[in-house]
Amino acid sequence: MTLIKTEALVLKTIHFQETSSIVKLFTKEQGKISVIAKGARRLKSALRGYLEPLNHIEAIYYYKITRDIQTLSKVDLLQSFFLNTLDIECNIYGTAVLEVIDKVVYDHQYDNKIFNLAVQILKNIDLHANQCRILFADFLLALADILGYKLDPSVCSQCKTRLTTAIYNPGSGRLVCRDCGRYNSSTHKLSEREIQLLNDLSRCNLDTGVNLSVEPSVANRITQLLIKYLSYHLDYPLNLKSLSLLSELSR
C-alpha cells in the first residue's frame, strides 16, 4: 500500500452508508480516481465540507493496486470556486467543466495539461462571472487541442482558403467555406462574427483570461458547435445535463 499526495478537483460526491462518502476526484498526479472518505459526514469530521464538487484540494490517500476505490486519509482545501457568488450561471458552467472532464477522461488516465486547463478555466470563470459563457467555449476549444483534435477556424479544411464565414458539417467534423460546402445539407452555418470569435479564442492566453465582449447568443452558438465537434471526434455524444438545466432556467 502506497501513500499518495496530489492536487485534485472534486468531481462528484455520493453518500455511502451512514457517515461516509464515495468521492470521485480528478487528480493532478493519478488522473481520475474514486476514494472512500470514512466518516466524512460526521459533524466533527476533519473532512467535512472539503469534499464538495468545485473544490480544488490537496488530497492524501492510500493506494492499493487491487482496489477500485482507494482510502482517503487527509484533505487540505486550496480553493472553493464560486463560494462568494450568487450567480447561478457561473455555478452551472463550472459544473459543466467538471461534467466534461468526467466524460472525456478515463479512470487513472494521467493528463497534467487537462488538469491545469480545468483549474485555470474555473479560476477565470470565478473571477469574470460576466464572461462565463465564452470562457466555457474557450475551455472546449483548448480541450479539443489537448486531445489532439485541434480546430483551425482560419482556413477551409478542404480548399485551404481563408475563412470569413463557414459551414460546419457534423457528419465529417470539418469547417469548410461556402463554396466547398454549397452542396452540404448542414444547417450549422457560422457567421463572420463567429469565425472571428473562434480565431480570437484560439489566440487567447488562458493564464490572463479572456477579455472579449460577446453576445450571449453568439457564445451559445459557439459552445453548441464545439460540443458537436468534440462529440464527433470522441465518437460519442457529449450530452451535458448541466447545460440542459441552464436551458430550462432561461425559459
TAGIDA-V623377 format. One line per field, one symbol per residue. psi: psi as a letter, one per 20 degrees, with the letter a starting at -180 (. if undefined). burial: b if it has 24 or more other ideal C-beta (glycine too) atoms within 12 Angstrom, else e. A space follows every 10 residues. Layout:
psi = ???
burial = ???
//
This chain:
psi = pqpppqqqpo gqpqqpbhir qpppqoqhhj bprpqpnpjh jqhjpiipii kqqjporoqp qppphiphpr opgqpppgpo qkhkqjohgg hghghhghgg ghhipqpjop nhghghgggg hhgghhhmhi khghhgghgg ghggghijlp pojhqpigij qppgrrppoi hikqpqrhgh jhjpipjnpp rhghggghgg hiiqohhirp mpopphhghg hgggghgggh gghikqpmpo hghhghghhi .
burial = eeebebbbbb bbbeeeeeeb bbbbbbbbbb bbbbbbbbeb beeeeebeeb bbbbbbbbbb bebeeeeebb bbbbbebebb bbeeeeeebb bbbbbbbbbb bbbbbeeeee beebbebbbb bbbbbbbbbb bbbbbbbbbb bbbbbbbeee bebeebbeee eebebbbbbb eebbbbbbeb beebebebbb eeebbbbbbb bbebebeebb ebebeeebbb bbbbbbbbbb bbbbeeebeb ebbeebeeee e
//
